[in-house]
Amino acid sequence: MDPSVRIERALDAALLGAAGRGCPPGLAQAMRYAVFPGGARVRPRLCLAVAWACGDRDPESTDAAAAAIELLHCASLVHDDLPCFDDSPTRRGRPSVHSAFGERLAVLTGDALIVLAFQILARRIHASPLNLAAVMATVGECVGAPRGICAGQAWECESEVVLKDYHREKTGSLFVAATVAGAESVGAPTEAWRLVGERLGEAYQVADDLGDATGARREFGKPVGQDDSLGRPNAALELGVSGAVHRLKGLVASAIEAIPPCPGAAALQALIAAESRRILPEELSRLAA
């Protein structure tokens, strides 16, 4: 089955269950609004790609892992857009959740999506207890503290921030979850996959920083110049645009090099290379040629 179809089916099933009898209609609507239609679904696609490269021996467990990671990503976007953080009025080209449903429901929507992510893993754990227990531990580690996305968001509350730490935790941690959980879901060794996730996560954050600083690659449908106006760490502002482009290309090359020997290594390397071309506009890529 096509990876995109697998991801959307798993997410739809999770949201249908959450919106069951007794759920307040506003919360059910806001949760679905936060998840559909999605963006590029990069993290769940990466999770499925790693599992496929390792043999894809348990697709239902992998689908649960991929959906959980995407739900956590969506929750982080809902919270990131709140007035207490970025106060962003838009996301993916339409009103953000707090703009559409109010701040109180937005907070609850993010919370409910976080819980739902772990619920769908728990419902599958009976079928593959060892693999899914490992996935749950990995996902929890990559969401909380000291080095998960919560910690990454918390760096915005500090007066001094190391750019690499901020990128590794705010963005890189869920990419680590995607690569490691993809391998764990099929019972494959995971050690090398952590580095792949770290490098890809940082590369995506550098790409996002470039987009925010230059206005390029604005398919996210959110305001530009946010990092500068809010005093947030930004690779393009710290390294310069050319330096950030060099950094992004080096990270992608390092991620590809870190892919361990596995049946689908060559296909995964090609996929990452193609994705890197998507996230780096040609006009910026030429700066590091």
N, C-alpha and C positions, 0 to 999 in steps of 0.2 A: 504494500500500500504506500502511496505517496506520503512522504514525511509531513507535509503541510496538512493533509487530510487527517493523519493520525493525531496531530497536535490539536487541530480544531475540534475533532470528535471528543478527545479526552477532556478538553476545557469545557465544551458544551455539556457533557455529562456531569462534570463537577458542578457547574453553575445550576443545572436543572435540579440536582439534588439539594443544593443550598437554598434554592428558592421554593422548596416544598411547602407543604401545608403548615401554616402557623408562622411563616416568615413575614415580617412587615413588608408590605408591597414596595415602599420606598427604598428599603435596603436591598431587596432583591433586584430592583431596577437599577440602582446605582452600582451594584456589583457587576451586573452584566455590562453596563455602560463602560465600566473601567477596563473590562477585558476584551470586549468586542466593539467594533472591529479592531484587531490588533495591529501592531506595527510589523516589523520584519520577523518577529518571533526568533530572533537570533539565538538566544540561549537554549530554548527547547530544541531547535534544529541542530545545534551543536551537540546537545546531549544525545539525540538520536543518531547523529553522524558518528560519534565516538562508539556508541553501542554497536552500530552496523560495522564499523571498522574492526571491532573486536569479535564479531560473529553474530550479533543480534539474536542471542539464544532465547531471550525471554522478552519479547516485544511488549507484552502487557505491563510488565514491571517497568520497562524503559519508558513507556507512554506515561505511566503514573509519575515517574521521576521528572520527565520533561514538563508535564502539566504543572506539577508542584512548583518547579523553578519559575515557570512563566507567571503563575499566580503571585508568587513572591515579588517578582519584578514589577508586575502591575500594581501591587500594594505599595511598593516603594515609590512609584510614580505618583500615586494618589497622595501620599504623605509629603513627598517632595514639593508638590505644587501648592500645599496649604499656605495660608497667609503667614504662619509663623516661620516658614522656610523661604521658598522662592516667591510666594504669592503670585503664581503664574495663572493668568486668566484662561490660557488655552493649553491644550495638549493634543497632539496628532491632528491639528487643524480644526479643532472644535473646542467648545468650552471644557475646561478641566472639571473634574468631579465636584469640587467644592463650589465652582461657579454655577454648575448645573443643578446641584442638589442641596447646596448649603454646607457650611463647614462641619456641623455636627454629624451629618450623614457621611461626609467624606472621611472623617476620622474613623467612624464605625465600619465603613466599607473597607478601608485599608486593613483594619484589625480583623475583620471577618475573612478577607482573602488570605491573610497569613494563617489563620486557623484552618481554613479549608485546604490549604496546601498540605498540611500535616495530616489532615483527615483522609485525603485520598491515598496517601502513602500507607497510613495505618490500615485502611480497608484492603489493601493488597498484600499486607505483610504476611498473612497466613499462607499465601501461595509460594512465597520465596522468603522465608524468615531471615536467613543470614544476609542475603543480598539487600533486602529492603531495610533491614536494621542498619546496615552500613550506610545506605543512602540517607536515611533519616538523620543519622549522626552527622554526616557530611553537610547536608542542607542546613541543619541547625547551626553548625559551626560557621557556615558562610552567611548566615543571616544576623546572628547576634553579636556578642562581644567575646573576645577582644578584637577580632579581625573580620567581622562580618559587615553587612551593609548598614546595620544600626550604628556600629562604631564609625563607619565611613561618614554617615550623616552627622554624627556627633562632632567630627573634626571641624565642621563648619561653626561650631560654638566655641572653638578655641582661638586664642589670639595668635598662636604660632602653629603653622601647619607645614609639614614636609610633603611636597607635592606627590612624591612617589607613594608615601603611606596613604595619602588621601585617595589616590587613584586605585591603589591595590585593594582597599577596603570598600570604597563606595561602589566601584564598578567591577573590579577584578574578582571580588569574592564570589559573585554569582556565576561568573564564567568558570571559576574553579569548580563550583558546585556542578555546573553543566558537564565539564569534561570528566571529573572524578565520578560523579553519580552515573554518568553514561557507562563507564567501565564497571562500576560496582553493580549496576542493575543486571549485568550479564555474568557476574562473577569473575571478571578479568582483573589482572593486576592493575593497581592504580597509581603507583608512585610517580611514574613519568608524566602522567596526565595532568597532575597539579601544575607543573611548570607550563604546559601548553595553555591551560586556562588562565594562569597569571599573566602570561605575555599577551594573549588575545584580549583579556579584559582591559589591560592598560592601553593597548592599541585602540580599542573602541573609545576609551575615555579621551585619549589624545585627539581622536577624530572629532569627538563631540566638542572638545575645547576649541579646535580649529573652526568648527562650524559656528560656535558661539561668538568667537572673536572676529571672524571674517564675513559671516553671513552666508557662507557656502554650505551646501548640503542641508537645506532647511526643510527636508521632508518630514521632520518631526512635528512641524506645525506649532512650535513654541517660540516665544520671543527670543531675539538675539541680544547679545551684549549683557546678559544677566550676570555673568561672572565678574566682569569689570565693575558694574554698578553696585553689586553686593559685596565686593571685596573678596571673592572666592578664588581659590587656587585655580590656575589655568595654564596649561602647558604652552599655549601659543603666546600668552602674555609674559610668561617667565622665560621661555627659550627663544622667543621670536617665531614667526610663522615658518620660516625655512628650517629652523632648528627643530620645531615640533614635527614637521613633515619627515625630517631625517629620523627622528625618534620613532615615529609611527612605523616607518618602513623597516627599521631595525627590529622592532618588536615583532612584526609579522614574520620576518625571516627567522627570528629566534623561535617563534612558536612552531613554524613548519619544521625546523630542524629538530625540535624537541619531541616530535611525534615518535613514539616507540615502534619497534617492528611489530606489525600486526597485519592480518589479511587485507584490510582496506586502507593501508597507510597511504598509498599513492593517490587514491581517490580523495582522501581527506586532505592531503596536501594541496591538491588542485582546487578543492572547494574553498580552503582558506585563502589561497592566492586570489581566487575570483572574488571572494567577499572583500578582500582588502582593496581591490580596485573599485568596488561599489562605495565603500565608505570614504575614499579619498578622491575628491574631485580632480579631474585632469588638470585644471588650471593651478591647483596647489601641488599636485604631484610633480609638475615640471620644475618647481622650485628646488627640489632635491635631486634632480636628474644629473 
